[in-house]
Amino acid sequence: MAADSDLDLDIDKTVDDFIGDVAPGSEPAAPVEDKTTPAAVPAVTSLAKPTVPGVPEPIGYPKSWKADLAPHWDKMPRELQDYVTNTREKDYLNGLEQYKQGHQAYAQFHEVLQPYMPRITALGMHPAEAVRALMNADWALSQGTPEQKAAMLAQICQNYGIDPRTIAVGGGDPNAPQPTAAELELRKKYDGLESNLKGFMQSQIAEKRSGIDKEVAAFAADPAHPHFDAVADHIVRLLNADRNLSLQDAYDQAVWANPTTRAKAIELLNKENADKARKEREAAAQVANKARLANVRGKPTDKATGAAKGGWEDELAVTAAAIENRK
């Protein structure tokens, strides 16, 4: 820490010396007494030429510039000299002063935190994060709602292993009777039963939630629900408003309530109806064609020659001729 303090003093002294040279009228920091150094010779504040009667007073050469550039100073226009000295140099000076103030604030902050750095390091926290956590706790305990105060106090007890029941309210009554061994044993059993019940309820809730998540994921992946992602938020609102509403009903309502998805749904429905009507027409045409083919009969053929036979009139004439030939 001693080395850090010496470094801080050297930086502050350097900044004060520079400010005193560039802007003698500004207020420097408290000087550091040096008994071994004789009184300093007054510094030359300008490398410009001496004042000539009737001529404007020369503008002093900037102390932040290198000395070997001094010969070029008088060659610069007076407007540019005035800008460099009265604007740029002052901006530079202000920046140094702000740096000095920031460095001093950090030094104080570092000094306060130094005794607690082992603990902060063990927690794996940055010093700024540790301070933020402490101030958040202070705000919750002092400015928060009763619920926020209770939650913060419970968090503190959990982090530091404190049983809230051991905290005496209002300082506690030293004459209050102490619990008996039987009471302590009963309290222990109650705590265990409560813990088991909470664990069971949490496992049931987790299982139910997992099942719901799987059901929703399968529903969303079904090609029959192409607009699920677009109306998911509306589905959630509908289900929260009506616990008896099914996921399919909530999806349908959300799709028809959204102008964009409603237009797409109507377009898809029209296409499906057109395809259905076309398939019905094609099926009816096939049935009619089969019936027509079943009612058409060809002429009988002779089994020996394969030639088409005549009708009954032709067969009667042939039979009569055969009978005549037998006579």
C-alpha positions as CSV (number, residue, x, y, z in Angstrom):
1,M,0.0,0.0,0.0
2,A,2.9,2.3,0.7
3,A,4.1,2.0,-2.9
4,D,0.6,2.8,-4.2
5,S,0.5,5.9,-2.0
6,D,3.8,7.2,-3.3
7,L,2.7,6.6,-6.8
8,D,-0.5,8.5,-6.2
9,L,1.4,11.5,-4.8
10,D,3.8,11.5,-7.8
11,I,0.9,11.5,-10.3
12,D,-1.0,14.2,-8.5
13,K,2.1,16.4,-8.2
14,T,3.0,15.9,-11.9
15,V,-0.5,16.9,-13.0
16,D,-0.5,19.9,-10.6
17,D,2.8,21.1,-12.0
18,F,1.7,20.8,-15.5
19,I,-1.6,22.7,-14.8
20,G,0.4,25.4,-13.1
21,D,2.7,25.9,-16.1
22,V,-0.1,25.8,-18.8
23,A,-2.8,27.7,-16.9
24,P,-1.2,29.8,-14.0
25,G,-4.7,31.1,-13.1
26,S,-6.2,27.7,-12.3
27,E,-6.4,26.3,-8.8
28,P,-3.8,23.5,-8.3
29,A,-3.9,20.7,-5.7
30,A,-2.3,21.2,-2.3
31,P,1.5,21.5,-2.9
32,V,3.9,19.0,-1.5
33,E,6.6,20.7,0.6
34,D,10.2,19.9,-0.5
35,K,12.7,21.3,2.0
36,T,15.8,20.1,0.0
37,T,14.9,22.1,-3.2
38,P,15.8,25.8,-3.3
39,A,13.2,28.3,-4.5
40,A,12.5,27.7,-8.2
41,V,13.3,30.4,-10.7
42,P,10.0,31.8,-12.2
43,A,9.2,29.8,-15.3
44,V,9.1,31.4,-18.7
45,T,5.5,31.3,-19.8
46,S,6.0,32.2,-23.4
47,L,8.6,31.7,-26.2
48,A,7.0,34.5,-28.3
49,K,8.8,37.7,-29.1
50,P,8.5,40.6,-26.6
51,T,5.6,43.0,-26.9
52,V,6.0,45.8,-29.4
53,P,4.0,49.1,-28.8
54,G,0.9,49.2,-31.1
55,V,1.1,45.5,-31.9
56,P,-1.3,43.0,-30.2
57,E,0.3,41.0,-27.4
58,P,1.8,37.7,-28.7
59,I,0.0,34.6,-27.7
60,G,2.1,32.3,-25.5
61,Y,3.6,29.2,-26.9
62,P,1.8,26.1,-25.7
63,K,3.7,24.3,-22.9
64,S,2.4,20.9,-24.0
65,W,4.2,21.3,-27.4
66,K,7.8,20.2,-28.0
67,A,10.4,22.9,-27.7
68,D,11.8,22.2,-31.1
69,L,8.6,23.3,-32.7
70,A,8.8,26.8,-31.2
71,P,10.3,28.4,-34.3
72,H,7.1,27.6,-36.2
73,W,4.8,29.2,-33.7
74,D,5.2,32.8,-34.9
75,K,4.6,31.7,-38.5
76,M,1.1,30.5,-37.6
77,P,-1.9,32.8,-38.1
78,R,-3.0,34.5,-34.9
79,E,-6.5,32.9,-35.1
80,L,-4.9,29.4,-35.1
81,Q,-2.6,30.4,-32.2
82,D,-5.7,31.6,-30.2
83,Y,-7.6,28.3,-31.0
84,V,-4.7,26.2,-29.9
85,T,-4.0,28.1,-26.7
86,N,-7.5,29.0,-25.5
87,T,-9.4,25.9,-26.8
88,R,-7.2,22.9,-27.3
89,E,-4.9,23.5,-24.4
90,K,-7.9,24.1,-22.0
91,D,-9.5,20.9,-23.2
92,Y,-6.3,19.0,-22.6
93,L,-6.1,20.6,-19.2
94,N,-9.6,19.6,-18.3
95,G,-9.0,16.1,-19.4
96,L,-5.9,15.9,-17.1
97,E,-7.9,17.3,-14.2
98,Q,-10.7,14.7,-14.7
99,Y,-8.1,11.9,-14.9
100,K,-6.7,13.1,-11.6
101,Q,-10.1,13.2,-9.9
102,G,-10.9,9.7,-11.2
103,H,-7.5,8.4,-10.0
104,Q,-8.1,9.8,-6.5
105,A,-11.6,8.3,-6.3
106,Y,-10.2,4.9,-7.4
107,A,-7.5,5.1,-4.8
108,Q,-10.0,5.7,-2.1
109,F,-12.2,2.8,-3.4
110,H,-9.2,0.5,-3.5
111,E,-8.1,1.4,0.0
112,V,-11.6,0.6,1.4
113,L,-11.9,-2.8,-0.4
114,Q,-8.3,-3.9,0.2
115,P,-9.0,-5.8,3.6
116,Y,-11.9,-7.7,1.9
117,M,-10.2,-8.7,-1.3
118,P,-9.4,-12.3,-0.2
119,R,-13.1,-12.9,0.4
120,I,-14.1,-11.3,-2.8
121,T,-11.5,-13.3,-4.7
122,A,-12.7,-16.5,-3.0
123,L,-16.3,-15.8,-4.2
124,G,-15.0,-15.3,-7.8
125,M,-16.4,-11.8,-8.0
126,H,-15.1,-8.6,-9.4
127,P,-14.9,-5.8,-6.7
128,A,-17.5,-3.8,-8.6
129,E,-19.9,-6.8,-8.6
130,A,-19.4,-7.3,-4.9
131,V,-20.3,-3.6,-4.2
132,R,-23.3,-3.9,-6.5
133,A,-24.5,-7.0,-4.6
134,L,-24.2,-5.3,-1.3
135,M,-26.0,-2.1,-2.4
136,N,-28.8,-4.3,-4.0
137,A,-29.3,-6.0,-0.7
138,D,-29.3,-2.7,1.2
139,W,-31.9,-1.2,-1.3
140,A,-34.1,-4.3,-0.9
141,L,-34.0,-4.2,2.9
142,S,-34.5,-0.5,3.2
143,Q,-36.6,0.6,0.2
144,G,-38.2,-2.7,-1.1
145,T,-41.7,-4.0,-0.5
146,P,-42.4,-6.3,2.4
147,E,-42.2,-9.2,0.0
148,Q,-38.9,-8.0,-1.4
149,K,-37.5,-7.5,2.1
150,A,-38.6,-11.0,3.2
151,A,-37.1,-12.6,0.1
152,M,-33.8,-10.8,0.5
153,L,-33.6,-11.7,4.2
154,A,-34.4,-15.4,3.3
155,Q,-31.6,-15.3,0.6
156,I,-29.1,-13.9,3.1
157,C,-30.0,-16.6,5.6
158,Q,-29.6,-19.3,2.9
159,N,-26.3,-17.9,1.7
160,Y,-24.7,-17.8,5.1
161,G,-26.4,-20.9,6.6
162,I,-28.5,-19.1,9.2
163,D,-31.7,-20.7,10.5
164,P,-34.3,-18.0,10.4
165,R,-36.0,-19.5,13.5
166,T,-32.9,-18.7,15.6
167,I,-33.2,-15.0,14.9
168,A,-34.8,-13.4,18.0
169,V,-37.5,-10.9,17.1
170,G,-37.1,-7.7,19.0
171,G,-34.0,-9.0,20.8
172,G,-35.8,-12.0,22.3
173,D,-36.9,-12.8,25.8
174,P,-34.1,-14.3,27.8
175,N,-36.7,-15.8,30.2
176,A,-38.7,-17.5,27.5
177,P,-38.8,-21.3,28.0
178,Q,-36.5,-23.4,25.8
179,P,-38.0,-26.2,23.7
180,T,-37.8,-29.7,25.1
181,A,-36.0,-32.6,23.4
182,A,-39.4,-34.0,22.4
183,E,-40.4,-30.7,20.9
184,L,-37.2,-30.5,19.0
185,E,-37.6,-34.0,17.7
186,L,-41.1,-33.3,16.6
187,R,-40.0,-30.1,14.9
188,K,-37.3,-32.1,13.1
189,K,-39.8,-34.7,11.9
190,Y,-42.1,-31.9,10.7
191,D,-39.3,-30.3,8.8
192,G,-38.5,-33.6,7.2
193,L,-42.1,-34.3,6.2
194,E,-42.4,-30.8,4.8
195,S,-39.3,-31.2,2.8
196,N,-40.4,-34.5,1.4
197,L,-43.8,-33.1,0.5
198,K,-42.3,-30.2,-1.3
199,G,-40.0,-32.5,-3.2
200,F,-42.9,-34.7,-4.2
201,M,-44.9,-31.8,-5.4
202,Q,-42.0,-30.3,-7.3
203,S,-41.4,-33.7,-9.0
204,Q,-45.1,-34.0,-10.0
205,I,-45.1,-30.4,-11.3
206,A,-41.9,-31.1,-13.3
207,E,-43.4,-34.3,-14.7
208,K,-46.6,-32.6,-15.7
209,R,-44.7,-29.8,-17.3
210,S,-42.5,-32.2,-19.2
211,G,-45.6,-33.9,-20.6
212,I,-47.2,-30.6,-21.6
213,D,-44.0,-29.5,-23.3
214,K,-43.9,-32.8,-25.3
215,E,-47.6,-32.4,-26.3
216,V,-47.1,-28.9,-27.4
217,A,-43.9,-29.8,-29.4
218,A,-45.7,-32.6,-31.2
219,F,-48.7,-30.4,-31.9
220,A,-46.5,-27.6,-33.3
221,A,-44.5,-30.1,-35.5
222,D,-47.7,-31.6,-37.0
223,P,-48.1,-30.5,-40.6
224,A,-51.8,-29.9,-39.9
225,H,-50.8,-26.9,-37.8
226,P,-48.6,-24.8,-40.1
227,H,-49.4,-21.5,-38.4
228,F,-48.5,-22.5,-34.8
229,D,-45.4,-20.3,-34.5
230,A,-47.2,-17.3,-35.9
231,V,-50.1,-17.5,-33.3
232,A,-48.3,-19.1,-30.3
233,D,-48.7,-16.0,-28.1
234,H,-52.4,-15.7,-28.8
235,I,-52.8,-19.4,-28.0
236,V,-51.2,-18.9,-24.6
237,R,-53.6,-16.0,-23.8
238,L,-56.6,-18.1,-24.8
239,L,-55.6,-21.0,-22.7
240,N,-54.9,-18.8,-19.7
241,A,-58.3,-17.2,-20.1
242,D,-60.2,-20.5,-20.4
243,R,-58.7,-23.6,-18.7
244,N,-61.3,-25.9,-20.4
245,L,-60.2,-24.9,-23.9
246,S,-58.3,-27.6,-25.8
247,L,-55.1,-26.9,-27.6
248,Q,-56.7,-27.6,-31.0
249,D,-59.6,-25.2,-30.3
250,A,-57.2,-22.5,-29.1
251,Y,-55.1,-23.0,-32.3
252,D,-58.2,-22.7,-34.5
253,Q,-59.5,-19.6,-32.8
254,A,-56.0,-17.9,-32.9
255,V,-55.6,-18.7,-36.6
256,W,-59.0,-17.3,-37.6
257,A,-58.5,-14.2,-35.4
258,N,-55.3,-13.3,-37.2
259,P,-55.9,-11.7,-40.6
260,T,-52.7,-13.1,-42.1
261,T,-53.2,-16.7,-41.0
262,R,-56.9,-16.5,-41.7
263,A,-56.3,-15.7,-45.3
264,K,-53.8,-18.5,-45.6
265,A,-56.2,-20.9,-43.9
266,I,-59.0,-20.0,-46.3
267,E,-56.8,-20.4,-49.3
268,L,-55.7,-23.9,-48.1
269,L,-59.3,-24.8,-47.4
270,N,-60.4,-23.8,-50.9
271,K,-57.6,-25.8,-52.4
272,E,-58.5,-28.9,-50.3
273,N,-62.2,-28.6,-51.3
274,A,-61.3,-28.3,-55.0
275,D,-59.0,-31.4,-54.8
276,K,-61.8,-33.3,-53.0
277,A,-64.4,-32.4,-55.7
278,R,-62.0,-33.3,-58.5
279,K,-61.3,-36.7,-56.9
280,E,-65.1,-37.4,-56.5
281,R,-65.7,-36.6,-60.1
282,E,-62.9,-38.9,-61.2
283,A,-64.2,-41.7,-59.1
284,A,-67.8,-41.2,-60.4
285,A,-66.4,-41.3,-64.0
286,Q,-64.6,-44.6,-63.3
287,V,-67.7,-46.2,-61.9
288,A,-69.8,-45.1,-64.9
289,N,-67.2,-46.4,-67.4
290,K,-67.1,-49.8,-65.7
291,A,-70.9,-50.1,-65.9
292,R,-70.9,-49.2,-69.6
293,L,-68.3,-51.8,-70.4
294,A,-70.2,-54.5,-68.5
295,N,-73.4,-53.9,-70.6
296,V,-71.8,-54.2,-74.0
297,R,-71.8,-57.9,-75.5
298,G,-70.1,-59.1,-78.7
299,K,-71.4,-61.6,-81.3
300,P,-70.8,-65.3,-80.5
301,T,-68.0,-67.0,-82.5
302,D,-67.6,-70.5,-83.9
303,K,-65.2,-72.5,-81.7
304,A,-63.7,-74.3,-84.6
305,T,-63.2,-71.5,-87.1
306,G,-63.3,-68.5,-84.7
307,A,-65.7,-66.8,-87.1
308,A,-68.6,-64.8,-85.8
309,K,-71.8,-66.7,-85.7
310,G,-75.0,-65.4,-87.0
311,G,-78.1,-64.7,-85.1
312,W,-80.9,-67.2,-84.4
313,E,-82.4,-66.5,-87.8
314,D,-79.2,-67.7,-89.5
315,E,-79.0,-70.8,-87.3
316,L,-82.6,-71.8,-88.1
317,A,-81.9,-71.8,-91.9
318,V,-78.8,-73.9,-91.4
319,T,-80.7,-76.4,-89.2
320,A,-83.5,-76.7,-91.8
321,A,-81.0,-77.4,-94.6
322,A,-79.4,-80.1,-92.5
323,I,-82.7,-81.8,-92.0
324,E,-83.5,-81.6,-95.7
325,N,-80.2,-83.2,-96.6
326,R,-80.9,-86.3,-94.4
327,K,-84.0,-87.3,-96.5
